[in-house]
């Protein structure tokens, strides 16, 4: 007891510091949970099949709605890289044919999804736009990237999602399209959002040309 009386102030100071660390720990847990809920989550996947006839699905698993600005297909071949804003291409094509078309640009509610078209149609649109030979598409090491550029909430910088698929048109139909990764890559960090912004600028530059 004498030792406790003699060191009461020191013990009180240590206890206060320990209590502070405990509160900081719980505050960090609460902040991490809040930040996780606020973090946008966009998923790119296949639907109604696993080959090139499968639909390209875009799901919004965020807590709030997102506004989809662009859906870009990038085809990597041995001859080069070919990119196309699929939504813009569809709008131009359907306007030329005077066909009613519901744009995929716009808000997507939380928990909702949309399909833009089949992966095979996406590849054909890139092929037609850039006039790519069939032999190029039947080569090896061909990769199809699907990029989504979106606005989340009131944030100024766009967010993005990316998923890559290996394309092999020489195999049987159900093996022509293989995901290169298990999950969609989320581009939510500050540096990643700058990369998404560069994607958007690249699209606008191509429009102006």
ZAKE-755569 format. One record per residue (C-alpha): residue in three letters; x, y negated, z negated; residue number from 0. Coordinates in Angstrom, 1 decimal. Each point is the difference from the previous one (the first is absolute). Example, Ala and Ser with C-alpha at 12.3 -4.5 7.8 and 13.67 -1.06 7.14 Angstrom:
REM ZAKE-755569
node type=ALA, xx=12.3, yy=4.5, zz=-7.8, seq=0
node type=SER, xx=1.4, yy=-3.4, zz=0.7, seq=1
This chain:
REM ZAKE-755569
node type=UNK, xx=0.0, yy=0.0, zz=0.0, seq=0
node type=UNK, xx=2.9, yy=-2.3, zz=-0.8, seq=1
node type=UNK, xx=1.4, yy=0.6, zz=3.5, seq=2
node type=UNK, xx=-3.4, yy=-0.7, zz=1.6, seq=3
node type=UNK, xx=-0.3, yy=-3.2, zz=-2.0, seq=4
node type=UNK, xx=3.6, yy=-1.1, zz=0.9, seq=5
node type=UNK, xx=-0.6, yy=0.7, zz=3.7, seq=6
node type=UNK, xx=-3.7, yy=-1.0, zz=0.3, seq=7
node type=UNK, xx=0.7, yy=-2.8, zz=2.4, seq=8
node type=UNK, xx=2.2, yy=2.1, zz=2.3, seq=9
node type=UNK, xx=-2.6, yy=2.8, zz=0.0, seq=10
node type=UNK, xx=-2.7, yy=-2.5, zz=0.8, seq=11
node type=UNK, xx=2.0, yy=-1.4, zz=2.9, seq=12
node type=UNK, xx=0.6, yy=3.5, zz=1.4, seq=13
node type=UNK, xx=-3.6, yy=0.9, zz=-0.4, seq=14
node type=UNK, xx=-1.1, yy=-3.1, zz=1.8, seq=15
node type=UNK, xx=2.4, yy=0.7, zz=2.9, seq=16
node type=UNK, xx=-1.3, yy=3.6, zz=0.3, seq=17
node type=UNK, xx=-3.6, yy=-1.3, zz=0.0, seq=18
node type=UNK, xx=0.9, yy=-2.4, zz=2.7, seq=19
node type=UNK, xx=1.5, yy=2.8, zz=2.2, seq=20
node type=UNK, xx=-3.1, yy=2.1, zz=-0.5, seq=21
node type=UNK, xx=-2.3, yy=-2.9, zz=1.1, seq=22
node type=UNK, xx=2.3, yy=-0.7, zz=3.0, seq=23
node type=UNK, xx=-0.2, yy=3.7, zz=0.9, seq=24
node type=UNK, xx=-3.8, yy=0.0, zz=-0.1, seq=25
node type=UNK, xx=-0.2, yy=-3.3, zz=1.9, seq=26
node type=UNK, xx=2.2, yy=1.5, zz=2.7, seq=27
node type=UNK, xx=-2.3, yy=3.0, zz=0.2, seq=28
node type=UNK, xx=-3.0, yy=-2.2, zz=0.3, seq=29
node type=UNK, xx=1.7, yy=-2.2, zz=2.7, seq=30
node type=UNK, xx=1.0, yy=3.1, zz=2.0, seq=31
node type=UNK, xx=-3.5, yy=1.3, zz=-0.1, seq=32
node type=UNK, xx=-1.4, yy=-3.3, zz=1.1, seq=33
node type=UNK, xx=2.6, yy=-0.4, zz=2.8, seq=34
node type=UNK, xx=-0.7, yy=3.5, zz=1.2, seq=35
node type=UNK, xx=-3.7, yy=-0.7, zz=0.3, seq=36
node type=UNK, xx=0.7, yy=-3.3, zz=1.9, seq=37
node type=UNK, xx=2.5, yy=1.7, zz=2.4, seq=38
node type=UNK, xx=-1.5, yy=0.6, zz=3.4, seq=39
node type=UNK, xx=-0.2, yy=3.6, zz=1.2, seq=40
node type=UNK, xx=-0.6, yy=0.7, zz=3.7, seq=41
node type=UNK, xx=0.1, yy=3.6, zz=1.3, seq=42
node type=UNK, xx=0.6, yy=1.1, zz=3.6, seq=43
node type=UNK, xx=-1.1, yy=3.6, zz=0.7, seq=44
node type=UNK, xx=-1.4, yy=2.5, zz=2.5, seq=45
node type=UNK, xx=-3.7, yy=1.0, zz=0.1, seq=46
node type=UNK, xx=-2.0, yy=2.6, zz=1.9, seq=47
node type=UNK, xx=3.0, yy=2.0, zz=1.1, seq=48
node type=UNK, xx=3.8, yy=0.0, zz=-0.2, seq=49
node type=UNK, xx=1.1, yy=-0.3, zz=3.6, seq=50
node type=UNK, xx=-0.1, yy=-3.0, zz=2.3, seq=51
node type=UNK, xx=-3.8, yy=0.2, zz=0.1, seq=52
node type=UNK, xx=-0.1, yy=-0.8, zz=-3.7, seq=53
node type=UNK, xx=-1.4, yy=-3.4, zz=-1.0, seq=54
node type=UNK, xx=2.3, yy=-2.6, zz=-1.4, seq=55
node type=UNK, xx=-1.6, yy=-0.9, zz=-3.4, seq=56
node type=UNK, xx=0.8, yy=-3.1, zz=-2.0, seq=57
node type=UNK, xx=-1.3, yy=0.0, zz=-3.6, seq=58
node type=UNK, xx=0.0, yy=-2.8, zz=-2.5, seq=59
node type=UNK, xx=0.7, yy=1.4, zz=-3.4, seq=60
node type=UNK, xx=0.6, yy=-3.4, zz=-1.6, seq=61
node type=UNK, xx=-2.2, yy=-1.4, zz=-2.7, seq=62
node type=UNK, xx=-1.0, yy=-2.9, zz=2.3, seq=63
node type=UNK, xx=-0.9, yy=-0.3, zz=3.6, seq=64
node type=UNK, xx=2.7, yy=-0.6, zz=2.6, seq=65
node type=UNK, xx=-0.1, yy=-1.9, zz=3.3, seq=66
node type=UNK, xx=1.5, yy=2.0, zz=2.8, seq=67
node type=UNK, xx=1.9, yy=-2.3, zz=2.5, seq=68
node type=UNK, xx=1.8, yy=2.4, zz=2.2, seq=69
node type=UNK, xx=0.4, yy=3.7, zz=0.6, seq=70
node type=UNK, xx=3.2, yy=0.5, zz=1.9, seq=71
node type=UNK, xx=1.2, yy=3.2, zz=1.7, seq=72
node type=UNK, xx=3.7, yy=0.3, zz=0.6, seq=73
node type=UNK, xx=1.3, yy=2.8, zz=2.2, seq=74
node type=UNK, xx=3.7, yy=0.9, zz=-0.4, seq=75
node type=UNK, xx=1.5, yy=1.9, zz=3.0, seq=76
node type=UNK, xx=3.4, yy=0.6, zz=1.4, seq=77
node type=UNK, xx=-0.7, yy=-2.7, zz=2.5, seq=78
node type=UNK, xx=-0.8, yy=-2.6, zz=-2.6, seq=79
node type=UNK, xx=-2.6, yy=-1.3, zz=-2.4, seq=80
node type=UNK, xx=-3.5, yy=-1.0, zz=1.2, seq=81
node type=UNK, xx=-2.5, yy=-1.8, zz=-2.3, seq=82
node type=UNK, xx=-3.6, yy=-1.0, zz=0.5, seq=83
node type=UNK, xx=-2.7, yy=-1.6, zz=-2.1, seq=84
node type=UNK, xx=-2.6, yy=2.7, zz=0.5, seq=85
node type=UNK, xx=-2.9, yy=-2.3, zz=-1.2, seq=86
node type=UNK, xx=0.9, yy=-2.7, zz=2.5, seq=87
node type=UNK, xx=0.4, yy=2.5, zz=2.8, seq=88
node type=UNK, xx=-3.4, yy=1.5, zz=-0.7, seq=89
node type=UNK, xx=-1.6, yy=-3.4, zz=0.0, seq=90
node type=UNK, xx=1.5, yy=-1.0, zz=3.3, seq=91
node type=UNK, xx=-0.8, yy=3.3, zz=1.7, seq=92
node type=UNK, xx=-3.6, yy=0.0, zz=-1.1, seq=93
node type=UNK, xx=-0.5, yy=-3.7, zz=0.9, seq=94
node type=UNK, xx=1.3, yy=0.8, zz=3.5, seq=95
node type=UNK, xx=-2.5, yy=2.9, zz=0.3, seq=96
node type=UNK, xx=-2.8, yy=-2.1, zz=-1.6, seq=97
node type=UNK, xx=-0.6, yy=2.5, zz=-2.7, seq=98
node type=UNK, xx=-1.3, yy=-0.8, zz=-3.4, seq=99
node type=UNK, xx=2.7, yy=0.6, zz=-2.6, seq=100
node type=UNK, xx=0.2, yy=-0.3, zz=-3.7, seq=101
node type=UNK, xx=3.4, yy=-1.4, zz=-1.0, seq=102
node type=UNK, xx=2.0, yy=1.7, zz=-2.7, seq=103
node type=UNK, xx=1.4, yy=-3.3, zz=-1.1, seq=104
node type=UNK, xx=-1.7, yy=-1.4, zz=-3.1, seq=105
node type=UNK, xx=-0.7, yy=1.0, zz=-3.6, seq=106
node type=UNK, xx=0.2, yy=3.5, zz=-1.3, seq=107
node type=UNK, xx=-1.7, yy=0.6, zz=-3.4, seq=108
node type=UNK, xx=1.6, yy=1.8, zz=-2.8, seq=109
node type=UNK, xx=-0.3, yy=3.8, zz=0.4, seq=110
node type=UNK, xx=-1.1, yy=-0.4, zz=3.6, seq=111
node type=UNK, xx=1.7, yy=1.3, zz=3.1, seq=112
node type=UNK, xx=-0.1, yy=-0.4, zz=3.8, seq=113
node type=UNK, xx=1.3, yy=1.9, zz=3.0, seq=114
node type=UNK, xx=1.4, yy=-1.9, zz=2.9, seq=115
node type=UNK, xx=0.1, yy=2.9, zz=2.5, seq=116
node type=UNK, xx=1.9, yy=3.2, zz=0.5, seq=117
node type=UNK, xx=3.8, yy=0.2, zz=0.0, seq=118
node type=UNK, xx=-0.1, yy=1.2, zz=3.5, seq=119
node type=UNK, xx=-1.9, yy=-3.1, zz=1.2, seq=120
node type=UNK, xx=2.5, yy=-2.2, zz=-1.9, seq=121
node type=UNK, xx=2.9, yy=1.7, zz=1.8, seq=122
node type=UNK, xx=-1.7, yy=-0.4, zz=3.4, seq=123
node type=UNK, xx=-0.7, yy=-3.7, zz=-0.7, seq=124
node type=UNK, xx=3.7, yy=-0.6, zz=-0.7, seq=125
node type=UNK, xx=0.9, yy=2.0, zz=3.0, seq=126
node type=UNK, xx=-2.3, yy=-1.9, zz=2.3, seq=127
node type=UNK, xx=0.9, yy=-3.4, zz=-1.4, seq=128
node type=UNK, xx=3.8, yy=0.6, zz=0.5, seq=129
node type=UNK, xx=-0.4, yy=2.2, zz=3.0, seq=130
node type=UNK, xx=2.0, yy=2.9, zz=-1.6, seq=131
node type=UNK, xx=0.7, yy=3.1, zz=2.1, seq=132
node type=UNK, xx=-1.4, yy=3.3, zz=-1.1, seq=133
node type=UNK, xx=3.5, yy=1.5, zz=-0.1, seq=134
node type=UNK, xx=1.0, yy=-2.4, zz=-2.7, seq=135
node type=UNK, xx=-2.9, yy=1.1, zz=-2.3, seq=136
node type=UNK, xx=0.9, yy=3.6, zz=0.5, seq=137
node type=UNK, xx=3.5, yy=-0.5, zz=-1.2, seq=138
node type=UNK, xx=1.4, yy=0.7, zz=-3.5, seq=139
node type=UNK, xx=0.3, yy=-2.2, zz=-3.1, seq=140
node type=UNK, xx=-3.1, yy=-2.0, zz=0.8, seq=141
node type=UNK, xx=-1.6, yy=-1.8, zz=-3.0, seq=142
node type=UNK, xx=-3.2, yy=-1.9, zz=-0.3, seq=143
node type=UNK, xx=-0.3, yy=-2.6, zz=-2.8, seq=144
node type=UNK, xx=-3.3, yy=-1.4, zz=-1.1, seq=145
node type=UNK, xx=0.3, yy=-3.4, zz=-1.7, seq=146
node type=UNK, xx=-2.8, yy=-1.8, zz=-1.8, seq=147
node type=UNK, xx=0.3, yy=-3.8, zz=-0.7, seq=148
node type=UNK, xx=-2.6, yy=-1.3, zz=-2.5, seq=149
node type=UNK, xx=-0.8, yy=-2.8, zz=-2.4, seq=150
node type=UNK, xx=-0.8, yy=1.0, zz=-3.6, seq=151
node type=UNK, xx=-2.0, yy=-2.3, zz=-2.2, seq=152
node type=UNK, xx=1.1, yy=-3.6, zz=-0.2, seq=153
node type=UNK, xx=3.7, yy=0.8, zz=0.6, seq=154
node type=UNK, xx=1.7, yy=-2.0, zz=2.8, seq=155
node type=UNK, xx=2.5, yy=2.6, zz=1.2, seq=156
node type=UNK, xx=-1.4, yy=3.0, zz=1.9, seq=157
node type=UNK, xx=0.3, yy=3.6, zz=-1.3, seq=158
node type=UNK, xx=0.7, yy=3.0, zz=2.2, seq=159
node type=UNK, xx=-0.1, yy=3.7, zz=0.3, seq=160
node type=UNK, xx=2.1, yy=2.3, zz=2.2, seq=161
node type=UNK, xx=-0.2, yy=3.7, zz=0.8, seq=162
node type=UNK, xx=2.1, yy=1.8, zz=2.6, seq=163
node type=UNK, xx=-1.0, yy=3.1, zz=2.0, seq=164
node type=UNK, xx=2.2, yy=2.3, zz=2.1, seq=165
node type=UNK, xx=-1.4, yy=0.4, zz=3.5, seq=166
node type=UNK, xx=0.6, yy=3.2, zz=2.0, seq=167
node type=UNK, xx=-2.3, yy=0.4, zz=3.0, seq=168
node type=UNK, xx=1.7, yy=3.2, zz=1.1, seq=169
node type=UNK, xx=-1.3, yy=2.1, zz=-2.9, seq=170
node type=UNK, xx=-3.5, yy=1.4, zz=-0.5, seq=171
node type=UNK, xx=-2.6, yy=-2.7, zz=-0.7, seq=172
node type=UNK, xx=-0.3, yy=0.4, zz=-3.7, seq=173
node type=UNK, xx=3.7, yy=-0.5, zz=-0.5, seq=174
node type=UNK, xx=0.5, yy=-3.0, zz=2.3, seq=175
node type=UNK, xx=-0.3, yy=-2.5, zz=-2.8, seq=176
node type=UNK, xx=1.9, yy=0.5, zz=-3.3, seq=177
node type=UNK, xx=0.3, yy=-2.6, zz=-2.8, seq=178
node type=UNK, xx=3.6, yy=-1.0, zz=-0.6, seq=179
node type=UNK, xx=-0.8, yy=-0.7, zz=-3.7, seq=180
node type=UNK, xx=-2.4, yy=1.3, zz=-2.6, seq=181
node type=UNK, xx=-1.5, yy=-3.3, zz=-0.8, seq=182
node type=UNK, xx=-0.5, yy=-3.5, zz=1.5, seq=183
node type=UNK, xx=2.8, yy=-2.5, zz=-0.7, seq=184
node type=UNK, xx=-1.3, yy=-3.0, zz=-1.9, seq=185
node type=UNK, xx=1.5, yy=-3.4, zz=0.9, seq=186
node type=UNK, xx=-1.1, yy=-2.1, zz=-3.0, seq=187
node type=UNK, xx=3.3, yy=-1.3, zz=-1.4, seq=188
node type=UNK, xx=1.2, yy=-3.5, zz=0.8, seq=189
node type=UNK, xx=2.8, yy=1.1, zz=2.3, seq=190
node type=UNK, xx=-2.3, yy=2.5, zz=1.7, seq=191
node type=UNK, xx=-2.7, yy=-2.6, zz=0.5, seq=192
node type=UNK, xx=2.5, yy=-2.1, zz=1.9, seq=193
node type=UNK, xx=0.6, yy=3.0, zz=2.2, seq=194
node type=UNK, xx=-3.8, yy=0.2, zz=0.6, seq=195
node type=UNK, xx=-0.1, yy=-3.7, zz=0.8, seq=196
node type=UNK, xx=2.7, yy=0.5, zz=2.6, seq=197
node type=UNK, xx=-2.3, yy=2.7, zz=1.6, seq=198
node type=UNK, xx=-2.8, yy=-2.5, zz=0.1, seq=199
node type=UNK, xx=2.2, yy=-2.6, zz=1.6, seq=200
node type=UNK, xx=1.2, yy=2.5, zz=2.6, seq=201
node type=UNK, xx=-3.6, yy=0.7, zz=1.0, seq=202
node type=UNK, xx=-0.8, yy=-3.7, zz=0.3, seq=203
node type=UNK, xx=3.2, yy=-0.5, zz=2.1, seq=204
node type=UNK, xx=-1.1, yy=2.7, zz=2.4, seq=205
node type=UNK, xx=-3.4, yy=-1.6, zz=0.3, seq=206
node type=UNK, xx=1.5, yy=-3.3, zz=1.0, seq=207
node type=UNK, xx=2.1, yy=1.5, zz=2.7, seq=208
